[in-house]
Structure formats: structure tokens, C-alpha cells
Amino acid sequence: MQDGAIRICSAPENPILELRVPPTKKQMDVLYDWADYVKDSRDQILVSFDFSEYESIDPENAFRIPGIVRRKFGSTLEESEKEQVDWESIKKFFGTTDDFEDSLWIVPDGSLLGKNFDRHAARHEDIDKYDGPGRRFRNGDEFLRSGAIRIEPVPGGYLTIEIYVPPTKSQMERLYDLVDYARKNPFEKIELSTGPEDLEFVDLDNSKRVIWLIRRKFGSTLLEKYKGDRSECSTME
């Protein structure tokens, strides 16, 4: 098998995924579809990154396969995908706002998207409408994995924050503002998700814990991003 190729076997008996190097964006798109397809398999799904040792995954957990691949290749995969995103064109397409209540997304330069889409639409419904230059997205989860942060402030309810990749310095500054905003508004709790299976609920009187949890999750990756900025590095947990 050539370097860069991915081998998949989709038989109902022991479906197999084999890859040795970080997949491309197109290959990841195929992996998401493949994981959905093999969830009805009769036997364990086998995944290997060296063609010798295999990890067994229950079919009911097939949805975790893309996440396993992402954890394996980490920032290499994330950076290759980020380079394909034209954030300026996305900002022009959706518009920006300075009001948290009018936004659902924080992009890497800290801008809030939100003027040109339905504020109350489900998170998967509008991102796929982007048809400008650079990478396009099938749903909100792909947008999250590309470096955007999803926020959903519902006064009287929860403030939701979803962040799947290490935030930029500008995003962290915006998150500080968001936490301060939460303390001054009638939210019940802050719901923080730092991955598909990482969910925590934070009381408003302990809202600064949100920043701590994000730093704990992304640790040394954040430190590397802020290298040279002593004010940021000194507050690492």
C-alpha cells in the first residue's frame, strides 16, 4: 500500500481501517461516512496505525473512529485542515457582530459570526450554506474541528461553549469576555464541551473555572501557541 493511502474493508465481519500517515481532508470526510456505514457490523471493527497491532472497537462505538484518528495525529491533522479554511471569506459571508447574543461562533481571530444567519437555527443548518473560497463544511461539527468555537447564550438557561481544538490567543481573550458576560447575565449554568465526550457544567459563581478547564484540556499546545507571551504563559495551570 502506497504512503498516504488508507485501507478500509467494509465487510460485516470485522471491518478494517488501516492508515499510517495523517489523512487528508477528503480522506477524513470518507472516514466519517465509513464510520457511519460500519456501525451495523456484526463483529468488532479493527483499526491499525502500523499494520501490525489492531484496536478493536464495538460497532455501537463506530462514531468514535474519526476522533481516534484525530487523537493519533493531533496537531498535524488539525493544522493541515486549518490551512484550507478562508476565514476572511467566511466572515464576509456570514457577517460579524460584537454582541454575544447575536452570535453562535467565535472564529480564530476572535471575531463573532452572526449577522447573516438565523441566530436560533440548529448548529448544523447554516454553516453548510457557505459557498465561498476555501474549505466548505457539511455541518457544525466540521466547523468546530476546523478551529471555530461554538457559543450559545440562552438568558435564563444555559450558556453553551463547545471547543474541540486549541484556541488562539484572540479566541481566549474573547472567552474571558464571554465568561465575564455570563457572570452579569441571568444564566443557570455554563455548559462546557471540549470534545464529543468531554462535558462539564460550571456554576456562575465559579465561572472562571471554564478558563481553567480549557487550559487543562489543551495544556502544552496552548503554551506553545503563546510562546513569548509571558502574561499568558504565567497563568497556565
N, C-alpha and C positions, 0 to 999 in steps of 0.2 A: 504494500500500500504506500503511495506517494506521501511525502511530508505535506501536512496541511489537509489531507483528506480525512474524512470521518467515515467510519464503517458502522452502518446500522443494519440490524437484522430484525424484521418485524413479525416473525412467526409467532403464533400464540404460545408456543413452548419456548420459554427462555429467550425473550427478545434481548438483543445485544447492542450496546453502544460502545465503540472504541474510538478514541482520539488521543493524540499525543501532543498537539500544539494548540494554542488558543484559537477557537473557531472565529470565523468572520461573522459579520453582521448577518449575512444571508444564511450562513450555516446555523446561527443561533435561532433565526426565525424558523428554520426547518426543525430544529430540536424541540421548540415549543409545540409545533404541530405533531411531531412524532411522539412526544411525551403524552399528549392528549390521546393519541391513537392507541398506544400500548397499555393504557390504563385498564383495559378489559382483558388483558392477557391471563392465561390460566396459571402460569408459572412466574417465578421470580424474574425480574429484569436485571441483567448483568451489565455493569458499567466498568470500563477499564481505561486507565490513562497511560498504561505502559505495555499493554498486550500480554501481560503475564498474570497479574493479580486482578481479581474482579470483585467489585462490591455488589452485593445482592440487595435489590430494592423491591419491596412489595408493590404489586400493581396499583393498589389504592394510594400509594405514595408517589406514583409516577410524576405528578405535578412538581415534585421536588427536584427532578433531574436537572432542569436548567440552572437552578440555584446551586446544585452540587458542582456543575461545570464552572459557574461563576466563582465559587469559593476556591476552586482549584487554581484558576488562572488569575484571579484577583484583579489588581490594578491594570495588568497588561490588557485584559479584555475591556475593562471599563474605559481606559484611555483611548483604545482604538475606536470605540463606539462614539466617545465624546467628540473626537476629531471630525466626525462626519455630520455633526449637528450644526446648522447655521442658526445660532441663537438670535442674531440680529434680525434675520428674516422672520423668525418665529415671533419676536416681539412686535414687529411691524404688522404681522398678520393678525395677531390676537389683540394687540394694543396693550398698554400698561396703565397702572393705577398706583396711587400712593395710599390707598385705603385697603386695609386687610379685609374688610367685609365685602369688598368688590373683587376679591381675587381668590383663586384656587391654587396658584402655583408661584413658587419663588425660583427663578432661573439662576444660573451660576454667577451672573454679575450682580445679583441681589435685587433685580427688578421684579415687580409683581405683575404677572399677567392677569388680564381680566376684563378689559373694557368691551371686547368684541365677541364674547361668548356668554352663554346663559350661565349666570352665577350659580343657579340651583340645579344645573344639569348633572347627571351622574358622571363620575370622573372619567368613564370610558367613552363618553359620547362625543366630545368636541375635539379632542386632540387629533383624532384621525381625520378631521376636516382640513388640517394643514396640508397645502399642496404646493408650497414654495420650494426654494432651493434647499439642498442638503437632505439629511435623513428625514424620513417621514415615519409616522407611528401608527400602529394598529389600535393602540389603546393607552390608557393612562399608566398602566404598569410599565410599558416600554419607555414612556416619558420619564418615569421615576428612575429607571435603571440607567438613563442617559445623563442624569445629573440634576434634574429638576426636583424640587421639594413640594409635596402637596400639602396645602393647608385648607382647613375648612372650619372657620369660626361660626358657631351657631349660638348667638347670645341666649342665655337661659338653658343651654345644653352643653355639649362638649366642644372644646377646641381640638380638632384633629390635626396632627402633624405626622406625615409619612416621609421618611428619608432613607433611601436604600444604598446610596454611595456617599463617600466622604464629602462633606460640604466645602465650598470655597470659603475664603475669608469673608467675602461680601455676603454670602448666604448666612454665615454665622452671625455677622453683625445684624442682619435682618431678623434672625431668630431671637437675638437678645431683645430687639424692639418688639417682636411678637409676644414674647413672654411677659414683657412689661405691659403691653397692651392687654394681655389676658388678666393680669392682676387688677386692672382698673375697670374690667367689664364683668357682667354677671354670668360667668361660665360655671358649670358644676365642677368639671374636672378638665384636665388636659390629657388627651389620649395620644400617646407617642408610639409610633411603629418605626423600628429601624431595620425591618426586614419582614418577609412574608410570615414569619413565625415569632417575631420579637415584638411583643405588645405590652406596654405598661400604662397604668393610669396614675396620674400625678395630681395631688390636691393643689389648689391655687395657693394656699399658704406655704407651699413648698415648691413653687413653680420653678425656682432656679435649678431644681433637680433635673429638669428637662435638658439644660445645657450640659450638666454633668453626665447624664446618661448618653448623650450624643458623643461627648468626648471619650467616655469609657468604651463605647462601641467601636469607634473608629481610631482611637489611640494613636499609634505611631504614624499612621497615614496622615492624620491631621497635623501632627508635629512636623512631618516632612513638608507639608504644604505651607506651613507658617514659618519655615526655617528662616531665620534672620529677623523675624518679628518677635522681639523679646517679650513684648507685652502679652502676646497670645500664648507663647510657649510657657511662660511662667505660671499660667493658670491651668496647665494640664494636670489631670488627676492621675 
